Amino acid sequence: FSKHVALFSTLKARLGERTRTSRNEEATMSSINTNIAAMTALQALNQTNKETLVTQNRIATGLRVNDASDNAAYWSIATTMRSDRQALSTVSDALGLGAATVDVAVQGMEGAIKLSSDIKAKLVAARQPGVDRAKIQTEITQLQDSLRSVVATSTFSGQNWLATDSTSATLTRTLVSSFSRDGAGAIEIGVIEVNVAGNSNPDGPGTMLIDTGGAGDGILDLTRTATNSGDFTVLELDISALTDGADDLQDLEDFITGVDAAITSMTNAATNLGAVKSRIDLQKGFADSLMDAIDTGIGQLVDADMNEESTRLQALQVRQQLGIQALALANQSSQSILSLFR
């Protein structure tokens, strides 16, 4: 029995060895129709080429998410953020235009205050008995004409906040100040409102110095009253006929009081304009900072890490060269078959 067991074991071992030899022969079988080694090397080389192309595109564009196929979620978020960033850029430009409009109005207001102060100084000089008031009126008339010119030319981008028609539909000027999007995606446009109305402004003196509609609601053409000469305005007062009489001297004092009241109203209006200018500057600074933050956020989502990509490209280039050599060696193996037929 033990002899039979030993014989059976020997036969089984020889059969296993023969099976392994057959499998090795099948694995190393040479064929002119199917080159398994070349096919494997080609697949590896193609994969390396694809990865190299992706890396080269990232290096060329600087983006790891260049279109929706790279990462649909990141691409969608970045596209929306780019659109909002462009809108904010427009808001920043609009604020710049608004700031320029306010600057022009402020310069015009300051010029009007200076000219009105000169008129008041001339009136104070005319209060002195014995002076030639006709000659002083000549100077005042020139100052009044300059005052009209300053107000009329304080225009920027077709807007004049100093010479306004009070009969128009609205005396409120609006400046685009912000662009925002809530969590639901709804868009909201913020504005800065400036009431340019003159004496009728319930919140205080507006910027209107001359009412071009003829209603006399501007600060300079607002009707005031002299005790003996009747109604007058800063732009129309005339002292050429006044004498040293008590009534005329009282009218001179009323003229001085009226011009001084106009200067006070213009000073308050200039203060309001200065506050508007400060708010515009703050909004513009915030819009610029917000654009920088959006640019940073977009970069975090879609920008490529150039250090990483350059390192990956070098590794892929080595893999590509090795793949080409491996494919060349695999193709050469089939050439050995020719030697069998020599």
Number of C-alpha atoms within 10 A of each C-alpha: 5 7 7 9 9 11 10 11 11 11 10 12 11 10 12 11 10 12 12 11 12 12 11 11 11 10 10 10 11 15 11 9 7 11 15 16 14 19 14 13 20 18 13 17 21 13 13 18 17 12 16 20 14 15 22 16 14 20 18 9 12 17 19 21 20 17 14 12 9 14 14 12 12 17 19 13 13 21 14 12 17 16 11 18 21 13 16 22 18 16 23 25 16 17 26 15 16 23 20 15 21 22 17 20 27 23 15 25 27 16 17 26 21 14 20 24 17 16 27 21 15 18 23 14 13 25 21 12 12 9 13 13 23 15 13 18 20 14 14 26 17 12 19 22 12 15 25 16 13 20 23 18 14 23 18 16 9 7 14 21 30 30 24 25 21 22 13 8 7 11 19 13 13 13 18 20 23 21 19 13 11 8 6 6 8 8 11 11 11 13 14 17 13 17 20 26 27 29 19 13 15 10 9 15 25 28 31 31 33 27 22 18 14 13 13 19 24 29 28 29 22 21 16 19 15 21 14 13 18 10 13 18 20 24 20 14 20 20 20 15 9 18 18 15 10 9 15 19 18 17 21 25 18 20 27 22 17 23 25 18 15 24 23 15 22 25 18 16 23 22 14 19 21 16 12 18 20 13 15 22 17 14 19 23 14 14 23 17 12 15 21 13 13 18 15 12 14 19 15 13 17 20 17 19 14 15 9 10 18 15 11 15 18 12 12 19 14 11 17 20 13 14 21 15 14 19 20 14 14 19 16 12 15 16 11 10 13 8 7 7 6 5
